[in-house]
């Protein structure tokens, strides 16, 4: 069993099942979320190159600041436009 902790609300963790991973990313829309830490964009640029090389469609998003959770409207936009999301952490 894997335990995932939500750093925004550890006082009352919610039990969630993990979604199954897709067999392939080819043809899927992958969201790349830059959390606005230094050099995260460099990491995501390389990931985007690799994803487009295997036939995935890529959409880029950015949080206004890494110190707070992504705004609700941004999370909704990503959830409605993408099947998979990669979040960049860097420094």
C-alpha distances in whole Angstrom, upper triangle without the diagonal:
4,7,10,13,16,19,22,21,18,20,19,16,15,12,12,11,11,14,15,16,20,21,24,25,29,31,28,29,27,27,27,27,29,28,32,31,34,33,30,33,34,30,30,33,32,29,31,33,31,29,33,34,31,32,30,32,31,32,32,31,32,31,34,33,29,30,29,26,28,30,29,32,31,27,29,31,28,26,29,30,27,24,22,23,23,23,25,25,28,31
4,7,10,13,16,19,18,16,18,17,14,14,11,11,10,9,13,14,15,19,20,23,23,27,29,26,26,24,24,24,24,26,25,28,27,30,30,27,29,30,27,26,30,29,26,28,31,28,27,30,31,29,30,28,30,28,29,29,28,28,27,30,29,26,26,25,23,24,27,27,29,27,24,26,28,25,23,27,28,24,22,20,20,19,20,22,21,24,27
4,7,10,13,15,14,12,15,14,10,11,9,10,10,10,14,16,17,21,23,25,25,29,30,27,27,24,24,24,23,24,23,26,26,29,29,26,29,30,26,26,30,29,26,29,31,29,28,32,33,31,32,29,30,29,29,28,27,27,26,28,27,23,23,23,20,22,25,24,27,26,23,25,27,24,23,26,27,25,23,20,20,19,19,21,20,23,26
4,7,9,12,12,10,13,13,9,10,9,9,10,9,13,15,16,20,22,24,23,27,28,25,24,22,21,21,19,21,19,23,22,25,26,23,25,27,24,23,27,27,24,26,29,27,26,29,31,29,30,27,28,26,26,25,24,23,22,25,23,20,20,19,17,18,21,21,24,22,19,21,24,21,20,23,24,22,20,18,17,16,16,18,17,20,23
4,6,9,8,7,10,10,7,9,10,10,13,12,16,18,19,23,25,27,26,30,31,27,26,23,22,21,19,20,18,21,21,24,25,22,25,27,24,24,28,28,25,27,30,29,28,31,33,31,32,29,29,27,26,25,23,22,20,23,21,18,17,16,14,17,20,20,23,21,18,21,23,21,20,24,25,23,22,20,18,17,16,18,17,20,22
4,5,6,6,9,9,7,8,10,11,13,13,16,19,20,23,26,27,26,29,30,26,25,22,20,20,17,18,16,19,19,23,24,21,24,26,23,23,26,27,24,26,30,28,27,30,32,31,31,28,28,26,24,23,21,20,17,20,18,15,15,13,11,13,16,16,19,18,15,18,21,19,18,22,23,21,21,19,16,16,14,16,16,19,21
4,6,6,9,11,9,12,14,15,17,17,19,22,23,26,29,29,28,31,32,28,26,23,21,20,17,17,15,17,17,20,22,19,22,25,22,22,26,27,25,27,30,29,28,31,33,32,33,30,29,27,25,23,21,19,16,18,16,13,12,11,10,13,15,16,20,18,16,19,22,20,20,23,25,23,23,21,18,17,15,16,14,17,19
4,6,9,10,10,11,14,15,18,18,20,24,24,27,30,30,29,32,32,29,27,24,21,20,17,18,15,17,18,21,23,21,23,26,24,23,27,28,26,28,31,31,29,32,34,34,34,30,30,27,25,23,20,18,15,17,15,12,11,9,8,11,13,14,17,17,15,17,20,19,19,22,24,23,23,21,18,18,16,17,16,19,21
4,6,6,7,9,12,14,17,18,21,24,25,28,31,32,31,34,34,31,29,26,24,23,21,21,18,21,21,25,27,24,27,29,27,27,31,32,29,31,34,33,32,35,37,36,36,33,32,30,28,26,23,22,19,20,18,16,14,12,11,14,16,16,19,19,17,19,22,21,20,24,26,25,25,23,21,21,19,21,19,22,24
4,6,5,9,12,14,17,18,21,24,25,28,31,33,32,35,36,32,31,28,26,25,22,23,20,23,23,26,28,25,28,30,28,28,32,32,30,32,35,34,33,36,38,37,37,34,34,31,30,28,26,24,21,23,21,18,16,15,14,17,19,19,23,22,20,22,25,24,23,26,28,27,26,24,22,22,20,22,20,23,24
4,6,10,13,15,19,20,23,27,28,31,35,36,35,38,39,35,34,31,29,29,26,26,23,26,26,29,31,29,32,34,32,32,35,36,34,35,39,38,36,40,42,40,41,37,37,35,33,32,29,27,24,25,23,21,19,17,16,20,21,21,25,25,22,24,27,26,25,29,31,30,29,28,26,26,24,25,24,27,28
4,6,10,13,16,18,21,25,26,30,33,34,33,37,37,34,32,30,28,28,26,27,24,27,27,31,33,30,33,35,33,32,36,36,34,35,39,38,36,39,41,40,40,36,36,34,32,31,29,28,25,26,25,22,21,18,17,20,21,20,24,24,21,23,26,25,24,27,29,28,28,26,25,25,24,26,25,28,30
4,7,9,13,14,18,21,23,26,29,31,30,34,34,30,29,27,25,26,23,25,23,26,26,29,31,28,30,33,30,29,33,34,31,32,36,34,33,36,38,36,36,33,33,31,30,29,27,26,23,25,24,21,20,18,16,19,20,19,23,23,19,21,24,23,21,25,27,25,25,23,22,22,21,23,23,26,28
4,6,10,12,15,18,21,24,27,29,28,32,32,28,27,26,24,25,23,25,23,27,27,31,32,28,31,33,30,29,33,33,30,32,35,34,32,35,37,35,35,31,31,30,29,28,26,26,24,26,25,23,22,19,17,19,20,18,22,22,18,19,23,21,19,22,25,23,22,21,20,22,21,24,24,27,30
4,7,10,13,16,18,22,25,27,27,30,31,27,27,25,24,25,24,26,25,28,29,32,33,29,32,34,31,30,33,33,30,31,35,33,31,34,36,34,34,31,31,30,29,29,27,27,26,28,27,25,24,22,19,21,22,21,24,23,20,21,24,22,20,23,25,23,22,21,20,22,21,24,24,28,31
4,6,9,12,15,18,21,23,23,27,27,23,23,22,21,22,21,24,23,27,27,31,31,28,30,31,28,27,31,31,27,28,32,30,27,30,32,30,30,27,27,26,26,26,25,25,24,27,26,24,24,22,19,19,21,19,22,21,17,18,21,19,17,19,22,20,18,17,17,19,19,22,23,27,30
4,6,9,12,15,18,21,21,24,25,22,22,21,21,22,22,25,24,28,29,32,32,28,30,31,28,27,30,30,26,28,30,28,26,29,31,28,28,25,26,26,25,26,25,26,25,29,28,26,26,24,21,21,23,21,23,23,19,20,22,20,17,20,21,19,17,16,17,18,19,23,24,27,30
4,6,9,12,15,17,18,21,22,19,19,18,18,19,19,22,22,26,26,29,29,25,27,28,25,24,27,26,23,24,27,25,22,25,27,24,25,22,23,22,23,23,23,24,24,27,27,24,25,23,20,20,22,21,23,21,18,19,21,18,15,18,19,17,14,13,14,15,16,20,21,24,28
4,6,9,12,14,15,18,19,15,16,15,16,18,19,22,22,26,27,30,29,25,26,28,25,23,26,25,22,22,25,23,20,23,25,22,22,19,20,20,21,22,22,23,24,27,27,25,27,25,21,21,22,21,22,21,17,18,19,16,14,16,17,14,11,10,12,14,16,20,22,25,29
4,6,9,12,13,16,17,14,16,15,17,19,20,23,24,28,29,31,30,26,27,28,25,23,26,25,21,22,24,22,19,22,23,20,20,18,20,20,21,23,23,25,26,29,30,27,29,28,24,23,25,24,25,23,20,20,21,18,16,18,18,15,11,11,13,15,18,21,23,26,30
4,6,8,9,13,14,12,14,13,15,16,18,21,23,26,27,29,27,24,24,25,22,20,22,21,18,19,21,18,15,18,19,16,17,15,17,17,19,20,21,23,24,28,28,26,28,27,24,23,25,24,25,22,20,20,21,17,15,17,17,14,10,9,11,13,16,19,21,24,28
4,5,7,10,11,9,12,11,14,16,19,22,24,27,28,30,28,25,25,25,22,20,22,21,17,18,19,17,14,16,17,14,14,12,14,16,18,20,21,24,25,29,30,28,30,29,26,24,26,25,25,23,20,21,20,17,16,17,16,13,9,9,12,14,17,20,23,25,29
4,7,9,11,11,14,14,17,19,22,25,27,30,30,32,30,26,26,27,23,22,23,22,18,19,20,17,14,16,17,13,13,13,16,17,20,22,24,27,28,32,33,31,33,32,29,28,30,29,29,27,24,24,24,21,19,20,19,16,12,12,15,16,20,22,25,27,31
4,5,8,8,11,11,15,17,20,23,25,28,29,30,27,24,24,24,21,19,20,19,15,15,16,13,11,13,13,9,10,9,12,14,17,20,22,25,27,31,31,30,33,32,29,27,29,28,28,25,23,24,23,19,19,19,18,14,11,11,14,15,18,20,23,26,29
4,6,5,8,8,11,13,17,19,22,25,26,27,25,21,21,21,18,16,17,16,13,12,13,11,8,10,11,7,7,6,9,10,13,16,18,21,24,27,28,27,30,29,26,24,26,26,25,22,21,21,20,16,16,17,15,11,9,8,11,12,16,18,21,23,27
4,6,9,10,13,15,19,22,25,27,28,29,27,24,22,23,20,18,18,17,14,13,13,11,8,9,9,6,5,5,8,11,14,17,20,23,26,29,31,30,33,32,29,27,29,28,27,24,23,23,21,18,18,18,16,13,11,11,14,15,19,21,24,26,30
4,7,9,13,15,19,22,25,27,29,30,28,25,23,24,22,19,19,19,16,14,15,13,10,10,11,9,6,5,6,10,13,16,19,23,25,29,30,30,33,32,29,26,27,27,25,23,22,21,19,17,17,16,13,11,10,11,14,16,19,22,25,27,31
4,6,10,13,16,19,22,24,26,28,26,22,21,22,20,17,18,18,15,13,15,14,10,10,13,10,8,5,6,8,11,14,16,20,22,26,27,27,30,28,25,23,24,23,22,19,18,18,16,13,13,13,10,8,6,8,11,13,16,19,22,25,29
4,7,10,13,16,19,21,23,25,23,20,18,20,18,15,16,16,13,11,14,13,10,10,13,12,10,6,5,6,7,10,13,16,19,22,24,24,27,25,22,19,21,20,19,16,15,15,13,10,11,10,7,5,6,7,9,11,14,17,20,23,26
4,6,10,13,16,18,20,22,20,16,15,17,15,12,13,14,10,9,12,12,8,10,13,12,11,7,6,5,6,9,11,14,16,20,21,20,24,22,20,17,19,19,18,15,14,15,13,9,10,11,9,6,6,5,6,7,11,13,17,19,23
4,6,10,12,15,17,19,18,14,13,15,14,10,12,14,11,10,13,13,11,12,15,15,14,10,9,6,5,6,7,10,13,16,18,17,20,19,16,14,15,16,15,11,11,12,10,7,9,10,8,6,8,6,5,6,8,11,14,17,20
4,6,10,12,14,15,14,10,10,12,10,7,9,11,8,8,12,12,10,12,15,15,15,12,11,7,6,5,6,8,11,14,15,15,18,17,15,13,15,16,16,12,12,14,12,9,12,14,11,9,11,9,6,5,6,7,11,13,17
4,6,9,11,13,13,9,9,12,11,8,11,13,11,11,15,16,14,16,19,19,19,15,14,11,9,6,5,5,7,11,12,11,14,14,12,9,12,14,14,10,10,13,11,9,12,14,13,11,13,11,7,6,5,6,9,12,15
4,5,8,10,9,6,6,10,9,7,10,13,12,12,15,17,16,17,20,21,21,18,17,13,11,8,6,5,6,9,9,9,12,13,12,10,13,16,15,12,12,16,14,12,15,18,16,15,17,14,11,9,6,5,8,9,12
4,6,9,10,7,9,12,12,11,14,16,15,16,19,20,19,21,24,24,25,21,20,16,14,11,9,6,5,8,6,5,9,9,9,8,11,14,15,12,12,16,15,13,16,19,18,17,19,16,12,11,7,6,7,9,11
4,6,8,7,8,11,12,11,14,16,16,17,20,21,21,22,25,26,26,23,22,18,16,12,10,7,6,7,6,5,9,11,11,11,13,17,17,14,15,18,18,16,19,22,20,20,22,19,16,14,10,9,8,9,10
4,6,6,8,11,11,12,14,16,16,17,20,21,22,23,26,27,28,25,24,20,18,15,13,10,9,10,8,6,9,12,13,13,16,20,20,17,18,21,21,19,22,25,23,22,24,21,17,15,11,8,7,6,6
4,6,8,9,10,12,13,15,16,17,19,21,22,23,25,27,28,26,25,21,20,16,15,12,12,13,11,10,13,15,17,17,20,23,23,20,21,25,24,22,25,27,26,24,26,23,19,17,14,10,9,6,5
4,5,5,7,9,10,11,13,14,16,18,19,20,22,24,25,23,22,19,18,15,15,13,14,15,14,12,16,18,19,18,21,24,25,21,22,25,24,21,24,27,25,23,25,22,18,15,13,9,8,6,6
4,5,5,6,9,10,11,12,14,16,16,18,20,22,23,20,19,16,15,12,12,10,11,13,12,11,14,16,16,15,19,21,21,18,18,22,20,18,21,23,21,20,21,18,15,11,9,6,6,5,7
4,5,5,6,9,10,10,12,14,15,16,18,20,21,18,17,14,13,10,10,9,12,13,13,13,17,18,18,16,19,22,21,18,19,22,20,17,21,23,20,19,21,18,15,12,11,8,9,9,10
4,5,5,7,9,10,11,13,14,16,17,19,21,19,18,15,15,13,14,13,15,17,17,16,19,21,21,20,23,25,25,21,22,25,23,20,23,25,23,21,23,20,17,14,13,9,11,9,10
4,6,5,6,9,10,11,12,15,16,17,19,17,17,14,15,12,14,13,15,18,17,16,19,21,20,19,22,24,24,21,21,24,22,19,22,24,22,19,20,17,14,11,10,7,8,8,10
4,5,5,6,9,10,10,12,14,15,16,14,14,10,11,9,10,11,14,16,16,15,19,20,19,17,20,22,22,18,18,21,19,16,19,20,18,16,17,14,12,9,9,7,9,10,13
4,5,5,6,9,10,11,12,15,16,14,14,11,11,10,12,13,16,18,19,18,22,23,22,20,23,25,24,20,21,23,21,18,21,22,19,18,19,17,14,12,12,10,13,13,15
4,5,5,6,9,10,11,13,15,14,14,12,14,13,15,16,19,21,22,20,24,25,24,22,25,27,26,23,23,25,23,20,23,24,21,19,20,17,15,12,13,11,13,13,15
4,5,5,6,9,10,11,13,11,12,10,12,11,14,15,18,21,21,20,23,24,22,21,24,25,24,21,20,22,21,17,19,21,18,16,16,13,12,9,11,10,13,13,16
4,5,5,6,8,10,11,9,9,7,9,9,12,14,17,20,21,21,24,24,23,21,23,24,23,20,20,21,19,16,18,20,16,14,15,13,12,10,12,12,15,16,19
4,6,5,6,9,10,10,11,9,12,12,16,18,21,24,25,24,27,28,27,24,27,28,27,23,23,25,22,20,22,23,19,17,18,16,15,14,15,15,18,18,20
4,6,5,7,9,9,11,10,14,14,17,19,22,25,26,25,28,29,27,25,28,29,28,24,24,25,23,20,22,23,20,17,17,15,14,13,15,15,18,18,21
4,5,5,7,5,7,7,11,12,15,18,21,24,25,24,28,27,25,23,26,26,25,22,21,22,20,17,19,19,16,14,13,11,12,11,14,14,18,19,22
4,5,5,5,6,7,11,13,16,19,22,25,27,26,30,30,28,25,27,28,26,23,23,24,21,18,20,20,17,14,15,14,14,14,17,17,20,22,25
4,6,7,10,11,14,16,20,22,26,29,30,29,32,32,30,28,30,31,30,26,26,27,24,22,23,24,20,18,18,16,17,16,19,19,22,23,26
4,6,9,11,15,17,20,23,26,30,30,29,33,33,30,28,30,30,29,26,25,26,24,21,22,22,19,16,16,14,16,16,19,20,23,24,27
4,7,9,13,16,19,23,26,29,30,30,33,32,30,27,29,29,28,25,24,24,22,19,20,20,17,15,14,14,16,16,19,20,24,25,29
4,6,10,13,16,19,22,26,27,26,30,29,26,24,26,25,24,21,20,21,18,16,16,17,13,11,11,10,12,13,16,18,21,23,26
4,7,10,13,17,20,23,25,25,28,27,25,22,23,23,21,19,18,18,16,13,15,14,11,9,10,10,12,13,16,17,21,23,26
4,7,10,13,17,20,22,21,25,24,22,19,20,21,19,16,16,17,14,11,14,14,10,9,10,10,10,10,13,14,18,20,23
4,7,10,14,17,19,19,22,21,19,16,17,18,16,12,13,14,11,9,12,12,8,8,11,10,9,10,12,13,17,19,22
4,7,11,13,15,16,19,19,17,14,15,17,15,11,13,14,11,9,13,14,11,10,13,12,10,10,10,11,14,16,19
4,7,10,12,13,16,15,13,10,12,13,12,8,10,12,9,8,12,13,11,11,14,13,10,10,9,10,13,15,18
4,6,8,10,13,12,11,9,10,13,12,9,10,13,12,10,14,16,14,14,17,15,12,12,10,10,12,14,16
4,5,7,9,9,8,6,8,11,11,8,10,13,12,11,14,17,16,16,19,17,14,13,10,11,12,14,15
4,7,9,8,9,8,8,12,12,10,12,15,15,15,18,20,19,20,22,21,17,17,14,14,14,15,16
4,5,6,8,8,10,14,15,12,14,17,17,17,19,22,21,21,24,22,18,17,13,13,12,13,14
4,6,7,8,11,15,16,14,14,18,18,17,19,22,22,21,23,20,17,15,11,10,9,11,11
4,7,9,12,15,17,15,16,19,20,19,21,24,24,24,25,23,19,18,14,14,12,13,14
4,6,8,11,14,13,13,16,17,17,18,21,22,22,23,22,18,17,14,15,14,16,17
4,6,9,11,10,9,13,14,14,15,18,19,19,20,18,15,15,12,14,13,16,18
4,6,8,6,6,10,11,10,12,15,16,16,18,16,13,14,11,13,14,16,19
4,6,5,6,9,10,11,12,15,16,17,19,18,16,17,14,16,17,20,22
4,5,5,6,9,10,10,12,14,15,18,18,16,17,16,18,20,23,25
4,5,5,6,9,10,11,12,14,17,17,16,18,17,19,21,24,26
4,5,5,6,9,10,11,12,15,15,13,14,13,15,18,20,23
4,5,5,6,9,10,11,13,13,11,13,12,15,17,20,23
4,5,5,6,9,10,12,13,12,15,15,18,21,24,27
4,6,5,6,8,12,13,12,14,15,17,20,23,26
4,6,5,6,9,9,8,11,11,14,17,20,24
4,6,6,7,9,9,12,13,17,19,23,26
4,6,8,11,11,15,16,20,23,26,29
4,7,9,10,13,15,18,21,24,28
4,6,7,10,13,16,19,22,26
4,7,11,13,17,20,23,27
4,7,10,13,17,20,23
4,6,10,13,16,20
4,7,10,13,17
4,7,10,14
4,6,10
4,7
4
